[in-house]
Amino acid sequence: MIVVVDRRDLVTAAYVAQFAHEGVAATGFCPDEFNDWFSTADKRDTAAISAFVIDAAAIITGDGSDADNACAKPSTLAAGVAFGKPILALLEQPALERTLALFHGGVDDVVRKPVHAREILARLACISRRSKPEPVEASLTRVQVFADGRDPEVDGEAFPLPRREQRILEYLVSIEERRASKAQIYNAIYGIFNSDIEECVIESHISKLRKKLRGRLGYDPIDSKRFLGYRLTLDAPNIETGDTPEKGPFKDPVLETVV
């Protein structure tokens, strides 16, 4: 889930709608509401946050005309910095000192408004990719997901999926071989404030996704354990036993997120 912070409700609503159109859950806050919510939010809620998109005016003082009056407001930036989530700041007008102050305060990228949600998603994916170890060569991977709206690929061929199934696949790839509960997947895909859709819909999406993946890969790569959740397995099951080997660190070059 992406958190959008802007002093104008119309702006937050517009970006939330754009992200929803791309199949990405998002929620909007004004700066004061965001600080109040984050200071009391449950850890299960904040764990669903994947990135912050924040209006520069909410995290910086001064007009950017000189270095003395441009400084970042630490309270608003603390959330993203503390949790290691990507932070993208949106500027109304380009100003060198304001841009430098934003980077100094901890943002990962600065973009001038207006900017489309798809470009924001691509930039956030680049930030996440740079924060991870070097990916394996694409020729060695079987499944690739693209965080900018493109269809996933299996064995180098397009693997089109419905929007929600694609987001679930992207999420499971992003957490590598760690397990995610149904609630965690729901919060990541639908957002923590969505009460219109039942959580059980995740089971239906995953059932359809694993059937399609099994048809392409020749085995079911989604391992589920009761009370533990779901994870992607990187090896085909043993032909004789049907078991998928338990693995250590995420090193096998079968799944990759690229931009």
Backbone hydrogen bonds in HBPLUS format (Angstrom, degrees):
<---DONOR---> <-ACCEPTOR-->    atom                        ^
c    i                          cat <-CA-CA->   ^        H-A-AA   ^      H-
h    n   atom  resd res      DA  || num        DHA   H-A  angle D-A-AA Bond
n    s   type  num  typ     dist DA aas  dist angle  dist       angle   num
A0050-SER N   A0001-MET O   2.69 MM  49  5.31 167.2  1.71 143.3 145.3     1
A0002-ILE N   A0025-ALA O   2.97 MM  23  6.40 160.9  2.00 142.1 144.6     2
A0027-THR N   A0002-ILE O   3.00 MM  25  6.54 147.9  2.11 160.9 169.4     3
A0003-VAL N   A0051-ALA O   3.01 MM  48  6.39 168.2  2.02 156.6 157.9     4
A0053-VAL N   A0003-VAL O   2.83 MM  50  6.14 166.7  1.84 161.4 162.9     5
A0004-VAL N   A0027-THR O   2.87 MM  23  6.09 172.2  1.87 161.4 164.0     6
A0029-PHE N   A0004-VAL O   2.86 MM  25  6.30 149.4  1.95 160.7 170.2     7
A0005-VAL N   A0053-VAL O   2.85 MM  48  6.30 158.0  1.90 152.0 158.0     8
A0055-ASP N   A0005-VAL O   2.77 MM  50  6.06 161.0  1.81 166.8 173.3     9
A0006-ASP N   A0029-PHE O   3.04 MM  23  6.50 157.1  2.10 164.5 167.7    10
A0011-VAL N   A0008-ARG O   3.15 MM   3  5.48 125.7  2.46 103.3 115.9    11
A0012-THR N   A0008-ARG O   3.24 MM   4  6.66 165.7  2.27 156.7 159.4    12
A0013-ALA N   A0009-ASP O   2.91 MM   4  6.04 164.0  1.94 152.8 157.7    13
A0014-ALA N   A0010-LEU O   3.00 MM   4  6.10 149.3  2.09 138.0 146.1    14
A0015-TYR N   A0011-VAL O   3.05 MM   4  6.34 163.2  2.08 156.3 159.5    15
A0016-VAL N   A0012-THR O   2.91 MM   4  6.06 162.3  1.94 152.5 158.0    16
A0017-ALA N   A0013-ALA O   3.00 MM   4  6.12 154.2  2.07 141.9 148.7    17
A0018-GLN N   A0014-ALA O   2.98 MM   4  6.25 152.4  2.06 144.0 151.7    18
A0019-PHE N   A0015-TYR O   2.89 MM   4  6.14 165.2  1.91 155.8 158.9    19
A0020-ALA N   A0016-VAL O   2.97 MM   4  6.13 155.5  2.03 143.0 150.3    20
A0021-HIS N   A0017-ALA O   2.97 MM   4  6.21 147.7  2.08 143.5 151.9    21
A0022-GLU N   A0018-GLN O   3.22 MM   4  6.57 134.8  2.43 138.4 149.9    22
A0022-GLU N   A0019-PHE O   2.97 MM   3  5.07 130.5  2.22  97.8 111.7    23
A0024-VAL N   A0019-PHE O   2.86 MM   5  5.07 166.3  1.88 144.7 140.6    24
A0023-GLY N   A0020-ALA O   2.94 MM   3  4.88 156.9  1.99 102.6 109.0    25
A0034-PHE N   A0030-CYS O   2.90 MM   4  6.06 158.3  1.95 161.2 168.4    26
A0035-ASN N   A0031-PRO O   3.03 MM   4  6.29 166.2  2.05 155.5 157.6    27
A0036-ASP N   A0032-ASP O   3.03 MM   4  6.23 163.6  2.06 150.9 155.5    28
A0037-TRP N   A0033-GLU O   2.82 MM   4  5.97 162.4  1.85 150.4 155.8    29
A0038-PHE N   A0034-PHE O   2.84 MM   4  5.94 173.8  1.84 158.5 160.6    30
A0039-SER N   A0035-ASN O   3.14 MM   4  6.11 151.3  2.22 140.3 147.2    31
A0040-THR N   A0037-TRP O   3.10 MM   3  5.53 147.6  2.21 108.9 118.1    32
A0041-ALA N   A0037-TRP O   2.85 MM   4  5.72 114.1  2.29 147.2 165.9    33
A0045-ASP N   A0042-ASP O   2.92 MM   3  5.27 132.6  2.15 105.4 118.5    34
A0046-THR N   A0042-ASP O   3.11 MM   4  6.54 160.6  2.15 155.6 160.3    35
A0047-ALA N   A0043-LYS O   2.93 MM   4  5.96 140.7  2.09 140.9 150.9    36
A0048-ALA N   A0045-ASP O   3.11 MM   3  5.58 151.3  2.19 109.6 117.6    37
A0049-ILE N   A0046-THR O   3.15 MM   3  5.44 160.5  2.19 108.2 114.2    38
A0052-PHE N   A0086-PRO O   2.88 MM  34  6.25 159.0  1.92 159.6 166.8    39
A0088-LEU N   A0052-PHE O   2.86 MM  36  6.21 166.4  1.88 160.7 164.4    40
A0054-ILE N   A0088-LEU O   2.90 MM  34  6.30 154.2  1.97 154.8 163.1    41
A0090-LEU N   A0054-ILE O   2.93 MM  36  6.14 152.7  2.00 145.0 149.5    42
A0058-ALA N   A0055-ASP O   2.87 MM   3  5.49 153.1  1.95 117.9 126.3    43
A0056-ALA N   A0090-LEU O   2.81 MM  34  5.34 169.0  1.82 148.1 145.1    44
A0059-ILE N   A0056-ALA O   3.03 MM   3  5.35 153.0  2.10 108.6 116.8    45
A0073-LYS N   A0059-ILE O   2.87 MM  14  4.93 155.5  1.93 114.7 120.7    46
A0061-THR N   A0071-CYS O   2.94 MM  10  5.53 155.2  2.00 150.2 157.5    47
A0078-ALA N   A0074-PRO O   2.91 MM   4  5.77 133.5  2.12 149.5 160.1    48
A0081-VAL N   A0077-LEU O   3.15 MM   4  6.26 177.2  2.15 166.5 167.0    49
A0082-ALA N   A0078-ALA O   2.79 MM   4  5.64 164.2  1.82 148.6 153.9    50
A0083-PHE N   A0079-ALA O   3.20 MM   4  6.29 151.9  2.29 145.4 152.2    51
A0085-LYS N   A0080-GLY O   3.04 MM   5  4.99 143.7  2.17 144.7 148.4    52
A0084-GLY N   A0081-VAL O   3.27 MM   3  5.16 156.0  2.33  99.0 106.1    53
A0108-ASP N   A0087-ILE O   2.83 MM  21  5.34 156.6  1.89 143.3 151.4    54
A0089-ALA N   A0109-ASP O   2.91 MM  20  6.30 166.2  1.93 159.9 158.9    55
A0111-VAL N   A0089-ALA O   2.91 MM  22  6.27 163.6  1.94 165.5 170.3    56
A0091-LEU N   A0111-VAL O   2.81 MM  20  6.05 161.7  1.84 148.6 154.8    57
A0113-LYS N   A0091-LEU O   2.75 MM  22  5.82 165.8  1.77 161.0 161.3    58
A0099-THR N   A0095-ALA O   2.94 MM   4  6.14 163.2  1.97 160.5 166.0    59
A0100-LEU N   A0096-LEU O   2.88 MM   4  6.15 163.5  1.91 157.9 162.3    60
A0101-ALA N   A0097-GLU O   2.89 MM   4  6.01 153.7  1.96 141.2 148.9    61
A0102-LEU N   A0098-ARG O   2.92 MM   4  6.15 151.3  2.00 147.8 155.1    62
A0103-PHE N   A0099-THR O   3.08 MM   4  6.42 163.7  2.10 152.3 155.6    63
A0104-HIS N   A0100-LEU O   2.85 MM   4  6.02 159.8  1.89 148.8 155.4    64
A0105-GLY N   A0101-ALA O   2.84 MM   4  5.97 138.6  2.01 138.2 149.5    65
A0105-GLY N   A0102-LEU O   3.15 MM   3  5.02 122.0  2.50  90.1 104.8    66
A0107-VAL N   A0102-LEU O   3.16 MM   5  5.81 166.6  2.18 150.6 146.5    67
A0106-GLY N   A0103-PHE O   3.16 MM   3  5.32 148.7  2.26 100.8 109.9    68
A0119-GLU N   A0116-HIS O   3.09 MM   3  5.45 125.1  2.40 104.9 117.8    69
A0120-ILE N   A0116-HIS O   3.14 MM   4  6.55 157.6  2.20 149.7 156.4    70
A0121-LEU N   A0117-ALA O   2.90 MM   4  6.18 158.5  1.95 151.3 156.6    71
A0122-ALA N   A0118-ARG O   3.03 MM   4  6.24 155.9  2.09 142.8 149.0    72
A0123-ARG N   A0119-GLU O   2.92 MM   4  6.17 159.7  1.97 152.3 157.5    73
A0124-LEU N   A0120-ILE O   2.88 MM   4  6.12 160.5  1.92 153.8 159.3    74
A0125-ALA N   A0121-LEU O   2.94 MM   4  6.10 152.1  2.01 144.9 152.6    75
A0126-CYS N   A0122-ALA O   3.04 MM   4  6.33 150.5  2.13 143.8 151.4    76
A0127-ILE N   A0123-ARG O   3.01 MM   4  6.33 155.3  2.07 148.3 154.8    77
A0128-SER N   A0124-LEU O   2.99 MM   4  6.26 162.9  2.02 150.1 154.1    78
A0129-ARG N   A0125-ALA O   2.90 MM   4  6.07 155.4  1.96 146.1 153.4    79
A0130-ARG N   A0126-CYS O   2.98 MM   4  6.19 157.6  2.03 149.8 154.6    80
A0131-SER N   A0127-ILE O   3.25 MM   4  6.48 136.2  2.46 140.3 151.2    81
A0131-SER N   A0128-SER O   3.19 MM   3  5.22 132.5  2.43  95.4 108.0    82
A0132-LYS N   A0129-ARG O   3.18 MM   3  5.44 161.9  2.21 107.8 113.4    83
A0140-LEU N   A0137-GLU O   2.94 MM   3  5.64 161.4  1.98 120.6 126.7    84
A0141-THR N   A0138-ALA O   3.15 MM   3  5.37 163.0  2.18 109.2 114.6    85
A0142-ARG N   A0254-VAL O   2.96 MM 112  5.00 156.1  2.02 115.3 122.8    86
A0155-ASP N   A0142-ARG O   2.63 MM  13  4.64 156.7  1.68 136.7 145.3    87
A0143-VAL N   A0254-VAL O   2.90 MM 111  6.20 166.7  1.92 163.7 168.3    88
A0256-GLU N   A0143-VAL O   3.00 MM 113  6.40 140.2  2.16 152.2 164.4    89
A0144-GLN N   A0153-GLU O   2.89 MM   9  5.17 160.0  1.93 149.5 153.9    90
A0153-GLU N   A0144-GLN O   2.91 MM   9  5.17 159.1  1.95 147.4 153.1    91
A0145-VAL N   A0256-GLU O   3.07 MM 111  6.58 151.6  2.16 152.4 161.0    92
A0258-VAL N   A0145-VAL O   3.00 MM 113  6.28 163.3  2.03 168.0 173.5    93
A0159-PHE N   A0152-PRO O   2.73 MM   7  5.22 149.6  1.82 155.8 146.6    94
A0154-VAL N   A0157-GLU O   2.83 MM   3  5.35 154.4  1.90 155.7 156.5    95
A0157-GLU N   A0154-VAL O   3.04 MM   3  5.35 167.2  2.06 114.4 118.3    96
A0166-GLN N   A0162-PRO O   2.93 MM   4  6.13 158.8  1.97 161.8 168.8    97
A0167-ARG N   A0163-ARG O   3.06 MM   4  6.32 153.2  2.13 145.5 152.5    98
A0168-ILE N   A0164-ARG O   2.97 MM   4  6.25 152.9  2.05 148.3 155.6    99
A0169-LEU N   A0165-GLU O   2.99 MM   4  6.25 161.0  2.03 149.0 153.7   100
A0170-GLU N   A0166-GLN O   2.93 MM   4  6.18 162.6  1.96 149.8 154.8   101
A0171-TYR N   A0167-ARG O   2.87 MM   4  6.06 152.9  1.94 143.9 151.5   102
A0172-LEU N   A0168-ILE O   2.90 MM   4  6.15 165.4  1.92 155.5 158.7   103
A0173-VAL N   A0169-LEU O   2.97 MM   4  6.17 156.5  2.02 150.7 157.3   104
A0174-SER N   A0170-GLU O   2.94 MM   4  6.08 151.4  2.02 141.5 149.9   105
A0175-ILE N   A0171-TYR O   3.14 MM   4  6.45 140.6  2.30 148.9 157.6   106
A0176-GLU N   A0173-VAL O   3.02 MM   3  5.07 157.3  2.07 107.5 112.8   107
A0178-ARG N   A0175-ILE O   3.16 MM   3  5.78 162.3  2.19 137.3 138.8   108
A0180-ALA N   A0230-TYR O   2.77 MM  50  5.26 147.6  1.88 142.2 152.6   109
A0230-TYR N   A0180-ALA O   2.81 MM  50  5.26 162.4  1.84 145.1 143.0   110
A0185-ILE N   A0181-SER O   3.02 MM   4  6.34 162.1  2.06 154.8 159.0   111
A0186-TYR N   A0182-LYS O   2.91 MM   4  6.10 159.5  1.96 147.6 153.9   112
A0187-ASN N   A0183-ALA O   2.94 MM   4  6.13 165.3  1.96 150.6 153.8   113
A0188-ALA N   A0184-GLN O   3.02 MM   4  6.18 153.0  2.10 143.7 151.1   114
A0189-ILE N   A0185-ILE O   2.96 MM   4  6.10 149.0  2.06 149.5 157.4   115
A0190-TYR N   A0186-TYR O   2.73 MM   4  5.63 169.1  1.74 159.2 163.1   116
A0191-GLY N   A0187-ASN O   2.93 MM   4  4.48 132.2  2.16 109.6 120.9   117
A0201-VAL N   A0198-GLU O   3.20 MM   3  5.94 167.6  2.21 118.0 121.9   118
A0202-ILE N   A0199-GLU O   3.15 MM   3  6.05 166.6  2.17 124.9 127.7   119
A0203-GLU N   A0200-CYS O   3.09 MM   3  5.59 132.7  2.33 109.8 119.8   120
A0205-HIS N   A0201-VAL O   3.05 MM   4  6.39 161.8  2.08 153.4 157.9   121
A0206-ILE N   A0202-ILE O   2.91 MM   4  6.10 166.6  1.92 156.7 160.1   122
A0207-SER N   A0203-GLU O   2.95 MM   4  6.05 153.9  2.02 142.6 150.1   123
A0208-LYS N   A0204-SER O   3.13 MM   4  6.38 159.5  2.18 149.6 153.9   124
A0209-LEU N   A0205-HIS O   2.89 MM   4  6.11 158.1  1.94 149.4 156.4   125
A0210-ARG N   A0206-ILE O   2.84 MM   4  5.95 169.1  1.85 155.0 157.1   126
A0211-LYS N   A0207-SER O   3.25 MM   4  6.33 150.0  2.34 137.2 144.8   127
A0212-LYS N   A0208-LYS O   3.17 MM   4  6.44 155.5  2.23 146.1 151.8   128
A0213-LEU N   A0209-LEU O   2.92 MM   4  6.19 161.7  1.96 155.0 160.5   129
A0214-ARG N   A0210-ARG O   2.86 MM   4  5.90 154.5  1.93 142.0 149.2   130
A0215-GLY N   A0211-LYS O   3.13 MM   4  6.33 147.6  2.24 137.8 145.8   131
A0216-ARG N   A0212-LYS O   3.26 MM   4  6.59 139.9  2.44 140.6 150.2   132
A0216-ARG N   A0213-LEU O   3.14 MM   3  5.21 128.0  2.42  96.7 109.8   133
A0217-LEU N   A0213-LEU O   2.77 MM   4  5.85 174.4  1.77 164.8 166.7   134
A0218-GLY N   A0214-ARG O   2.88 MM   4  5.10 145.7  2.00 129.3 137.5   135
A0233-THR N   A0221-PRO O   2.65 MM  12  5.03 164.4  1.67 153.4 159.0   136
A0223-ASP N   A0231-ARG O   2.80 MM   8  5.37 154.9  1.87 170.4 172.1   137
A0231-ARG N   A0223-ASP O   2.94 MM   8  5.37 140.9  2.10 147.7 159.1   138
A0225-LYS N   A0229-GLY O   2.95 MM   4  5.44 159.1  2.00 153.0 159.5   139
A0228-LEU N   A0225-LYS O   3.02 MM   3  5.24 152.1  2.10 120.0 128.0   140
A0229-GLY N   A0225-LYS O   2.92 MM   4  5.44 158.9  1.97 162.3 155.3   141
A0238-ASN N   A0243-ASP O   2.69 MM   5  5.32 165.5  1.71 149.9 147.9   142
A0242-GLY N   A0238-ASN O   2.54 MM   4  4.85 147.3  1.64 143.0 152.2   143
A0251-LYS N   A0249-PRO O   2.93 MM   2  5.80 108.3  2.46 116.7 100.8   144
A0254-VAL N   A0252-ASP O   2.89 MM   2  5.71 139.1  2.06 101.0  91.9   145
